[in-house]
């Protein structure tokens, strides 16, 4: 059966049942509007942050915050400057919806590769990050201030 014959058969059936063409057109418009709204909602679920650099500019980090089914995830990269004999450290802290502070620390001593990281923060109210310099075992100083990564309500 040709497409035009199928279309005419469908329209004839709809007219015979009393459904009418305007109702079909309205439902198609509603479906396309809903799909457009959902694609806009997906685009609004990612927030960028950074770059945040240590006070000596030897290390820096940046990334995005993405929503998921289990809350928010902080993704990003930690860079360590080439030629430096120390390590770059990233410290992220966030306040959960239960009122508890959590902290996660990442280290990059490669001087040539980027370290990707991910934090499953869950449902949080606010989060901040700072980048520091240190040895391979601890942070020794030269930190940036705490910079906002994400905050509920903007």
FIPA-172460 format. One record per atom (N, C-alpha, C): residue in one letter; atom name; x negated, y, z. Coordinates in steps of 0.2 Angstrom, whole numbers, plus 5000, padded with zeros to 4 digits. Layout:
N
+-----+------+------+------+------+
: res : atom :    u :    v :    w :
+-----+------+------+------+------+
:   A :   CA :    X :    Y :    Z :
...
+-----+------+------+------+------+
END
This chain:
154
+-----+------+------+------+------+
: res : atom :    u :    v :    w :
+-----+------+------+------+------+
:   X :    N : 4996 : 4994 : 5000 :
:   X :   CA : 5000 : 5000 : 5000 :
:   X :    C : 4996 : 5006 : 5000 :
:   X :    N : 4997 : 5011 : 4996 :
:   X :   CA : 4993 : 5017 : 4996 :
:   X :    C : 4995 : 5022 : 5002 :
:   X :    N : 4990 : 5026 : 5003 :
:   X :   CA : 4990 : 5031 : 5009 :
:   X :    C : 4997 : 5035 : 5008 :
:   X :    N : 4998 : 5038 : 5002 :
:   X :   CA : 5004 : 5042 : 5002 :
:   X :    C : 5010 : 5038 : 5003 :
:   X :    N : 5011 : 5032 : 5001 :
:   X :   CA : 5017 : 5028 : 5002 :
:   X :    C : 5017 : 5027 : 5010 :
:   X :    N : 5012 : 5025 : 5013 :
:   X :   CA : 5012 : 5024 : 5020 :
:   X :    C : 5014 : 5030 : 5024 :
:   X :    N : 5012 : 5036 : 5022 :
:   X :   CA : 5014 : 5043 : 5025 :
:   X :    C : 5021 : 5044 : 5024 :
:   X :    N : 5024 : 5043 : 5018 :
:   X :   CA : 5031 : 5044 : 5017 :
:   X :    C : 5035 : 5039 : 5021 :
:   X :    N : 5033 : 5033 : 5021 :
:   X :   CA : 5037 : 5028 : 5025 :
:   X :    C : 5037 : 5030 : 5032 :
:   X :    N : 5031 : 5032 : 5035 :
:   X :   CA : 5031 : 5035 : 5042 :
:   X :    C : 5035 : 5041 : 5043 :
:   X :    N : 5035 : 5045 : 5039 :
:   X :   CA : 5040 : 5051 : 5039 :
:   X :    C : 5047 : 5050 : 5039 :
:   X :    N : 5048 : 5045 : 5034 :
:   X :   CA : 5055 : 5043 : 5033 :
:   X :    C : 5058 : 5039 : 5040 :
:   X :    N : 5054 : 5035 : 5042 :
:   X :   CA : 5055 : 5032 : 5049 :
:   X :    C : 5056 : 5036 : 5054 :
:   X :    N : 5052 : 5041 : 5055 :
:   X :   CA : 5053 : 5046 : 5060 :
:   X :    C : 5059 : 5050 : 5060 :
:   X :    N : 5061 : 5052 : 5053 :
:   X :   CA : 5067 : 5056 : 5052 :
:   X :    C : 5073 : 5052 : 5054 :
:   X :    N : 5073 : 5045 : 5052 :
:   X :   CA : 5078 : 5041 : 5053 :
:   X :    C : 5079 : 5040 : 5061 :
:   X :    N : 5074 : 5040 : 5064 :
:   X :   CA : 5075 : 5039 : 5072 :
:   X :    C : 5076 : 5045 : 5075 :
:   X :    N : 5076 : 5051 : 5072 :
:   X :   CA : 5078 : 5057 : 5075 :
:   X :    C : 5072 : 5060 : 5079 :
:   X :    N : 5066 : 5058 : 5077 :
:   X :   CA : 5060 : 5061 : 5081 :
:   X :    C : 5058 : 5067 : 5078 :
:   X :    N : 5059 : 5068 : 5072 :
:   X :   CA : 5058 : 5074 : 5068 :
:   X :    C : 5050 : 5076 : 5068 :
:   X :    N : 5049 : 5080 : 5063 :
:   X :   CA : 5042 : 5081 : 5061 :
:   X :    C : 5039 : 5086 : 5066 :
:   X :    N : 5042 : 5091 : 5069 :
:   X :   CA : 5039 : 5096 : 5073 :
:   X :    C : 5037 : 5093 : 5080 :
:   X :    N : 5040 : 5088 : 5082 :
:   X :   CA : 5038 : 5084 : 5088 :
:   X :    C : 5031 : 5081 : 5087 :
:   X :    N : 5030 : 5078 : 5081 :
:   X :   CA : 5024 : 5074 : 5079 :
:   X :    C : 5019 : 5079 : 5079 :
:   X :    N : 5020 : 5085 : 5076 :
:   X :   CA : 5015 : 5090 : 5075 :
:   X :    C : 5013 : 5093 : 5082 :
:   X :    N : 5017 : 5094 : 5086 :
:   X :   CA : 5016 : 5097 : 5093 :
:   X :    C : 5012 : 5092 : 5097 :
:   X :    N : 5013 : 5085 : 5096 :
:   X :   CA : 5009 : 5080 : 5100 :
:   X :    C : 5002 : 5080 : 5097 :
:   X :    N : 5001 : 5081 : 5091 :
:   X :   CA : 4995 : 5081 : 5088 :
:   X :    C : 4991 : 5087 : 5090 :
:   X :    N : 4994 : 5093 : 5090 :
:   X :   CA : 4991 : 5099 : 5092 :
:   X :    C : 4989 : 5098 : 5100 :
:   X :    N : 4993 : 5095 : 5104 :
:   X :   CA : 4991 : 5094 : 5111 :
:   X :    C : 4985 : 5089 : 5112 :
:   X :    N : 4985 : 5084 : 5108 :
:   X :   CA : 4979 : 5079 : 5108 :
:   X :    C : 4973 : 5083 : 5106 :
:   X :    N : 4973 : 5087 : 5101 :
:   X :   CA : 4967 : 5090 : 5099 :
:   X :    C : 4965 : 5096 : 5104 :
:   X :    N : 4970 : 5099 : 5107 :
:   X :   CA : 4968 : 5104 : 5112 :
:   X :    C : 4965 : 5100 : 5118 :
:   X :    N : 4968 : 5094 : 5120 :
:   X :   CA : 4965 : 5091 : 5126 :
:   X :    C : 4958 : 5088 : 5124 :
:   X :    N : 4957 : 5086 : 5118 :
:   X :   CA : 4950 : 5084 : 5117 :
:   X :    C : 4945 : 5090 : 5117 :
:   X :    N : 4947 : 5096 : 5114 :
:   X :   CA : 4943 : 5101 : 5115 :
:   X :    C : 4941 : 5104 : 5122 :
:   X :    N : 4946 : 5103 : 5126 :
:   X :   CA : 4946 : 5105 : 5133 :
:   X :    C : 4941 : 5100 : 5137 :
:   X :    N : 4941 : 5094 : 5135 :
:   X :   CA : 4937 : 5089 : 5138 :
:   X :    C : 4930 : 5090 : 5136 :
:   X :    N : 4929 : 5092 : 5130 :
:   X :   CA : 4922 : 5093 : 5127 :
:   X :    C : 4919 : 5099 : 5131 :
:   X :    N : 4923 : 5104 : 5132 :
:   X :   CA : 4921 : 5110 : 5135 :
:   X :    C : 4919 : 5109 : 5143 :
:   X :    N : 4923 : 5104 : 5146 :
:   X :   CA : 4922 : 5102 : 5153 :
:   X :    C : 4915 : 5099 : 5153 :
:   X :    N : 4914 : 5094 : 5148 :
:   X :   CA : 4908 : 5090 : 5149 :
:   X :    C : 4902 : 5095 : 5148 :
:   X :    N : 4902 : 5100 : 5144 :
:   X :   CA : 4897 : 5105 : 5143 :
:   X :    C : 4896 : 5109 : 5149 :
:   X :    N : 4901 : 5110 : 5153 :
:   X :   CA : 4900 : 5114 : 5159 :
:   X :    C : 4898 : 5110 : 5165 :
:   X :    N : 4896 : 5104 : 5165 :
:   X :   CA : 4894 : 5100 : 5170 :
:   X :    C : 4886 : 5099 : 5171 :
:   X :    N : 4883 : 5104 : 5167 :
:   X :   CA : 4875 : 5104 : 5168 :
:   X :    C : 4873 : 5111 : 5169 :
:   X :    N : 4869 : 5111 : 5174 :
:   X :   CA : 4866 : 5118 : 5176 :
:   X :    C : 4858 : 5117 : 5176 :
:   X :    N : 4855 : 5122 : 5173 :
:   X :   CA : 4848 : 5122 : 5172 :
:   X :    C : 4845 : 5126 : 5178 :
:   X :    N : 4839 : 5124 : 5180 :
:   X :   CA : 4835 : 5128 : 5186 :
:   X :    C : 4828 : 5128 : 5184 :
:   X :    N : 4824 : 5133 : 5187 :
:   X :   CA : 4817 : 5133 : 5186 :
:   X :    C : 4815 : 5138 : 5180 :
:   X :    N : 4809 : 5138 : 5178 :
:   X :   CA : 4803 : 5135 : 5181 :
:   X :    C : 4802 : 5138 : 5188 :
:   X :    N : 4799 : 5134 : 5193 :
:   X :   CA : 4797 : 5136 : 5199 :
:   X :    C : 4790 : 5135 : 5199 :
:   X :    N : 4785 : 5139 : 5201 :
:   X :   CA : 4778 : 5138 : 5201 :
:   X :    C : 4775 : 5139 : 5208 :
:   X :    N : 4770 : 5136 : 5209 :
:   X :   CA : 4766 : 5136 : 5215 :
:   X :    C : 4763 : 5143 : 5215 :
:   X :    N : 4760 : 5146 : 5221 :
:   X :   CA : 4758 : 5153 : 5222 :
:   X :    C : 4751 : 5153 : 5217 :
:   X :    N : 4748 : 5148 : 5216 :
:   X :   CA : 4742 : 5149 : 5212 :
:   X :    C : 4743 : 5147 : 5205 :
:   X :    N : 4749 : 5146 : 5203 :
:   X :   CA : 4751 : 5144 : 5196 :
:   X :    C : 4748 : 5137 : 5194 :
:   X :    N : 4746 : 5133 : 5198 :
:   X :   CA : 4743 : 5127 : 5196 :
:   X :    C : 4748 : 5121 : 5196 :
:   X :    N : 4754 : 5122 : 5198 :
:   X :   CA : 4759 : 5117 : 5197 :
:   X :    C : 4766 : 5121 : 5196 :
:   X :    N : 4770 : 5118 : 5192 :
:   X :   CA : 4777 : 5121 : 5192 :
:   X :    C : 4782 : 5115 : 5190 :
:   X :    N : 4788 : 5117 : 5191 :
:   X :   CA : 4793 : 5112 : 5190 :
:   X :    C : 4800 : 5115 : 5187 :
:   X :    N : 4804 : 5111 : 5184 :
:   X :   CA : 4810 : 5114 : 5182 :
:   X :    C : 4815 : 5108 : 5180 :
:   X :    N : 4821 : 5109 : 5179 :
:   X :   CA : 4825 : 5104 : 5177 :
:   X :    C : 4833 : 5106 : 5176 :
:   X :    N : 4837 : 5101 : 5177 :
:   X :   CA : 4844 : 5102 : 5177 :
:   X :    C : 4848 : 5099 : 5183 :
:   X :    N : 4854 : 5101 : 5184 :
:   X :   CA : 4858 : 5097 : 5189 :
:   X :    C : 4864 : 5095 : 5185 :
:   X :    N : 4865 : 5089 : 5185 :
:   X :   CA : 4871 : 5086 : 5182 :
:   X :    C : 4876 : 5083 : 5186 :
:   X :    N : 4882 : 5083 : 5185 :
:   X :   CA : 4887 : 5080 : 5189 :
:   X :    C : 4888 : 5073 : 5186 :
:   X :    N : 4890 : 5068 : 5191 :
:   X :   CA : 4891 : 5061 : 5189 :
:   X :    C : 4897 : 5059 : 5193 :
:   X :    N : 4899 : 5053 : 5192 :
:   X :   CA : 4905 : 5050 : 5196 :
:   X :    C : 4903 : 5050 : 5204 :
:   X :    N : 4897 : 5050 : 5206 :
:   X :   CA : 4895 : 5049 : 5213 :
:   X :    C : 4893 : 5056 : 5216 :
:   X :    N : 4894 : 5061 : 5212 :
:   X :   CA : 4891 : 5068 : 5215 :
:   X :    C : 4887 : 5071 : 5210 :
:   X :    N : 4881 : 5074 : 5212 :
:   X :   CA : 4877 : 5078 : 5208 :
:   X :    C : 4870 : 5075 : 5208 :
:   X :    N : 4867 : 5075 : 5202 :
:   X :   CA : 4860 : 5072 : 5202 :
:   X :    C : 4855 : 5078 : 5199 :
:   X :    N : 4849 : 5079 : 5202 :
:   X :   CA : 4844 : 5084 : 5201 :
:   X :    C : 4839 : 5080 : 5197 :
:   X :    N : 4838 : 5082 : 5190 :
:   X :   CA : 4833 : 5079 : 5186 :
:   X :    C : 4828 : 5085 : 5184 :
:   X :    N : 4822 : 5083 : 5183 :
:   X :   CA : 4817 : 5088 : 5181 :
:   X :    C : 4810 : 5085 : 5179 :
:   X :    N : 4806 : 5089 : 5178 :
:   X :   CA : 4799 : 5088 : 5177 :
:   X :    C : 4794 : 5092 : 5182 :
:   X :    N : 4789 : 5088 : 5184 :
:   X :   CA : 4784 : 5092 : 5188 :
:   X :    C : 4777 : 5091 : 5184 :
:   X :    N : 4775 : 5097 : 5183 :
:   X :   CA : 4768 : 5098 : 5179 :
:   X :    C : 4763 : 5100 : 5184 :
:   X :    N : 4757 : 5097 : 5182 :
:   X :   CA : 4751 : 5098 : 5186 :
:   X :    C : 4746 : 5101 : 5181 :
:   X :    N : 4743 : 5107 : 5183 :
:   X :   CA : 4738 : 5111 : 5178 :
:   X :    C : 4732 : 5106 : 5176 :
:   X :    N : 4730 : 5107 : 5170 :
:   X :   CA : 4724 : 5103 : 5168 :
:   X :    C : 4718 : 5106 : 5171 :
:   X :    N : 4713 : 5102 : 5173 :
:   X :   CA : 4707 : 5105 : 5176 :
:   X :    C : 4707 : 5106 : 5183 :
:   X :    N : 4713 : 5106 : 5186 :
:   X :   CA : 4713 : 5107 : 5194 :
:   X :    C : 4711 : 5100 : 5197 :
:   X :    N : 4708 : 5101 : 5203 :
:   X :   CA : 4706 : 5095 : 5207 :
:   X :    C : 4711 : 5093 : 5212 :
:   X :    N : 4716 : 5097 : 5212 :
:   X :   CA : 4721 : 5095 : 5218 :
:   X :    C : 4728 : 5092 : 5214 :
:   X :    N : 4733 : 5091 : 5218 :
:   X :   CA : 4739 : 5088 : 5216 :
:   X :    C : 4744 : 5094 : 5216 :
:   X :    N : 4750 : 5093 : 5212 :
:   X :   CA : 4756 : 5097 : 5213 :
:   X :    C : 4761 : 5093 : 5216 :
:   X :    N : 4764 : 5096 : 5221 :
:   X :   CA : 4769 : 5093 : 5225 :
:   X :    C : 4776 : 5097 : 5224 :
:   X :    N : 4782 : 5094 : 5224 :
:   X :   CA : 4788 : 5097 : 5223 :
:   X :    C : 4792 : 5094 : 5229 :
:   X :    N : 4795 : 5099 : 5233 :
:   X :   CA : 4799 : 5097 : 5238 :
:   X :    C : 4806 : 5100 : 5237 :
:   X :    N : 4811 : 5096 : 5237 :
:   X :   CA : 4818 : 5097 : 5236 :
:   X :    C : 4822 : 5096 : 5242 :
:   X :    N : 4826 : 5101 : 5245 :
:   X :   CA : 4830 : 5100 : 5250 :
:   X :    C : 4837 : 5102 : 5248 :
:   X :    N : 4842 : 5098 : 5251 :
:   X :   CA : 4849 : 5099 : 5249 :
:   X :    C : 4854 : 5098 : 5256 :
:   X :    N : 4859 : 5102 : 5256 :
:   X :   CA : 4864 : 5101 : 5261 :
:   X :    C : 4870 : 5097 : 5259 :
:   X :    N : 4871 : 5092 : 5262 :
:   X :   CA : 4877 : 5087 : 5260 :
:   X :    C : 4883 : 5090 : 5262 :
:   X :    N : 4889 : 5087 : 5259 :
:   X :   CA : 4895 : 5090 : 5261 :
:   X :    C : 4897 : 5088 : 5268 :
:   X :    N : 4893 : 5083 : 5271 :
:   X :   CA : 4894 : 5081 : 5278 :
:   X :    C : 4890 : 5086 : 5283 :
:   X :    N : 4886 : 5091 : 5281 :
:   X :   CA : 4883 : 5096 : 5285 :
:   X :    C : 4876 : 5094 : 5287 :
:   X :    N : 4873 : 5088 : 5283 :
:   X :   CA : 4866 : 5086 : 5285 :
:   X :    C : 4861 : 5088 : 5279 :
:   X :    N : 4855 : 5090 : 5281 :
:   X :   CA : 4850 : 5092 : 5277 :
:   X :    C : 4846 : 5086 : 5275 :
:   X :    N : 4845 : 5085 : 5268 :
:   X :   CA : 4840 : 5080 : 5266 :
:   X :    C : 4835 : 5083 : 5262 :
:   X :    N : 4829 : 5079 : 5262 :
:   X :   CA : 4823 : 5081 : 5258 :
:   X :    C : 4820 : 5076 : 5254 :
:   X :    N : 4817 : 5077 : 5249 :
:   X :   CA : 4814 : 5072 : 5244 :
:   X :    C : 4808 : 5076 : 5242 :
:   X :    N : 4802 : 5072 : 5242 :
:   X :   CA : 4796 : 5075 : 5239 :
:   X :    C : 4793 : 5071 : 5234 :
:   X :    N : 4790 : 5074 : 5229 :
:   X :   CA : 4787 : 5071 : 5223 :
:   X :    C : 4780 : 5074 : 5222 :
:   X :    N : 4775 : 5070 : 5220 :
:   X :   CA : 4768 : 5072 : 5219 :
:   X :    C : 4766 : 5070 : 5212 :
:   X :    N : 4762 : 5074 : 5209 :
:   X :   CA : 4759 : 5073 : 5202 :
:   X :    C : 4752 : 5075 : 5202 :
:   X :    N : 4747 : 5070 : 5202 :
:   X :   CA : 4740 : 5071 : 5202 :
:   X :    C : 4737 : 5070 : 5195 :
:   X :    N : 4741 : 5069 : 5190 :
:   X :   CA : 4738 : 5067 : 5183 :
:   X :    C : 4734 : 5072 : 5180 :
:   X :    N : 4735 : 5078 : 5180 :
:   X :   CA : 4732 : 5084 : 5177 :
:   X :    C : 4733 : 5084 : 5169 :
:   X :    N : 4737 : 5079 : 5167 :
:   X :   CA : 4738 : 5079 : 5160 :
:   X :    C : 4745 : 5076 : 5158 :
:   X :    N : 4748 : 5072 : 5162 :
:   X :   CA : 4755 : 5070 : 5161 :
:   X :    C : 4760 : 5073 : 5165 :
:   X :    N : 4766 : 5073 : 5163 :
:   X :   CA : 4772 : 5076 : 5166 :
:   X :    C : 4775 : 5071 : 5170 :
:   X :    N : 4777 : 5072 : 5176 :
:   X :   CA : 4780 : 5068 : 5181 :
:   X :    C : 4788 : 5069 : 5180 :
:   X :    N : 4792 : 5065 : 5178 :
:   X :   CA : 4799 : 5066 : 5178 :
:   X :    C : 4802 : 5063 : 5185 :
:   X :    N : 4807 : 5066 : 5187 :
:   X :   CA : 4810 : 5064 : 5194 :
:   X :    C : 4817 : 5065 : 5193 :
:   X :    N : 4821 : 5061 : 5198 :
:   X :   CA : 4828 : 5062 : 5198 :
:   X :    C : 4830 : 5061 : 5206 :
:   X :    N : 4834 : 5065 : 5208 :
:   X :   CA : 4837 : 5064 : 5215 :
:   X :    C : 4844 : 5064 : 5214 :
:   X :    N : 4847 : 5058 : 5217 :
:   X :   CA : 4854 : 5057 : 5218 :
:   X :    C : 4857 : 5061 : 5224 :
:   X :    N : 4859 : 5067 : 5224 :
:   X :   CA : 4860 : 5071 : 5229 :
:   X :    C : 4868 : 5070 : 5232 :
:   X :    N : 4872 : 5067 : 5228 :
:   X :   CA : 4879 : 5066 : 5230 :
:   X :    C : 4883 : 5072 : 5230 :
:   X :    N : 4887 : 5073 : 5234 :
:   X :   CA : 4891 : 5079 : 5235 :
:   X :    C : 4888 : 5084 : 5239 :
:   X :    N : 4885 : 5089 : 5236 :
:   X :   CA : 4881 : 5093 : 5240 :
:   X :    C : 4884 : 5100 : 5240 :
:   X :    N : 4882 : 5105 : 5245 :
:   X :   CA : 4884 : 5111 : 5245 :
:   X :    C : 4879 : 5116 : 5242 :
:   X :    N : 4873 : 5115 : 5243 :
:   X :   CA : 4867 : 5119 : 5241 :
:   X :    C : 4861 : 5115 : 5240 :
:   X :    N : 4856 : 5117 : 5236 :
:   X :   CA : 4850 : 5114 : 5236 :
:   X :    C : 4845 : 5119 : 5234 :
:   X :    N : 4838 : 5118 : 5236 :
:   X :   CA : 4833 : 5123 : 5235 :
:   X :    C : 4827 : 5118 : 5233 :
:   X :    N : 4822 : 5121 : 5230 :
:   X :   CA : 4815 : 5118 : 5229 :
:   X :    C : 4810 : 5123 : 5229 :
:   X :    N : 4804 : 5120 : 5231 :
:   X :   CA : 4798 : 5124 : 5231 :
:   X :    C : 4792 : 5119 : 5228 :
:   X :    N : 4787 : 5122 : 5225 :
:   X :   CA : 4781 : 5119 : 5222 :
:   X :    C : 4775 : 5121 : 5226 :
:   X :    N : 4771 : 5116 : 5228 :
:   X :   CA : 4765 : 5117 : 5232 :
:   X :    C : 4759 : 5114 : 5229 :
:   X :    N : 4753 : 5115 : 5232 :
:   X :   CA : 4747 : 5112 : 5230 :
:   X :    C : 4745 : 5108 : 5236 :
:   X :    N : 4741 : 5102 : 5234 :
:   X :   CA : 4739 : 5098 : 5240 :
:   X :    C : 4734 : 5093 : 5238 :
:   X :    N : 4732 : 5089 : 5242 :
:   X :   CA : 4728 : 5083 : 5240 :
:   X :    C : 4733 : 5077 : 5238 :
:   X :    N : 4730 : 5071 : 5237 :
:   X :   CA : 4734 : 5066 : 5235 :
:   X :    C : 4738 : 5063 : 5241 :
:   X :    N : 4737 : 5065 : 5247 :
:   X :   CA : 4740 : 5062 : 5252 :
:   X :    C : 4745 : 5067 : 5256 :
:   X :    N : 4744 : 5074 : 5255 :
:   X :   CA : 4748 : 5079 : 5259 :
:   X :    C : 4748 : 5085 : 5255 :
:   X :    N : 4753 : 5090 : 5257 :
:   X :   CA : 4753 : 5096 : 5255 :
:   X :    C : 4748 : 5101 : 5259 :
:   X :    N : 4744 : 5105 : 5256 :
:   X :   CA : 4739 : 5109 : 5260 :
:   X :    C : 4741 : 5116 : 5259 :
:   X :    N : 4745 : 5118 : 5255 :
:   X :   CA : 4747 : 5125 : 5255 :
:   X :    C : 4748 : 5128 : 5248 :
:   X :    N : 4747 : 5135 : 5247 :
:   X :   CA : 4749 : 5138 : 5241 :
:   X :    C : 4755 : 5136 : 5238 :
:   X :    N : 4761 : 5137 : 5242 :
:   X :   CA : 4767 : 5135 : 5240 :
:   X :    C : 4771 : 5141 : 5237 :
:   X :    N : 4776 : 5140 : 5233 :
:   X :   CA : 4781 : 5145 : 5231 :
:   X :    C : 4786 : 5146 : 5237 :
:   X :    N : 4790 : 5151 : 5237 :
:   X :   CA : 4795 : 5151 : 5241 :
:   X :    C : 4801 : 5146 : 5239 :
:   X :    N : 4806 : 5145 : 5244 :
:   X :   CA : 4811 : 5141 : 5242 :
:   X :    C : 4815 : 5145 : 5237 :
:   X :    N : 4817 : 5142 : 5231 :
:   X :   CA : 4821 : 5144 : 5226 :
:   X :    C : 4827 : 5140 : 5225 :
:   X :    N : 4832 : 5144 : 5224 :
:   X :   CA : 4839 : 5140 : 5223 :
:   X :    C : 4839 : 5136 : 5217 :
:   X :    N : 4841 : 5130 : 5218 :
:   X :   CA : 4842 : 5125 : 5212 :
:   X :    C : 4849 : 5125 : 5210 :
:   X :    N : 4854 : 5124 : 5215 :
:   X :   CA : 4861 : 5124 : 5214 :
:   X :    C : 4864 : 5126 : 5220 :
:   X :    N : 4870 : 5129 : 5219 :
:   X :   CA : 4874 : 5131 : 5225 :
:   X :    C : 4882 : 5131 : 5223 :
:   X :    N : 4886 : 5128 : 5228 :
:   X :   CA : 4893 : 5127 : 5226 :
:   X :    C : 4896 : 5134 : 5226 :
:   X :    N : 4900 : 5135 : 5220 :
:   X :   CA : 4903 : 5142 : 5219 :
:   X :    C : 4899 : 5147 : 5216 :
:   X :    N : 4893 : 5144 : 5213 :
:   X :   CA : 4889 : 5149 : 5209 :
:   X :    C : 4883 : 5151 : 5212 :
+-----+------+------+------+------+
END
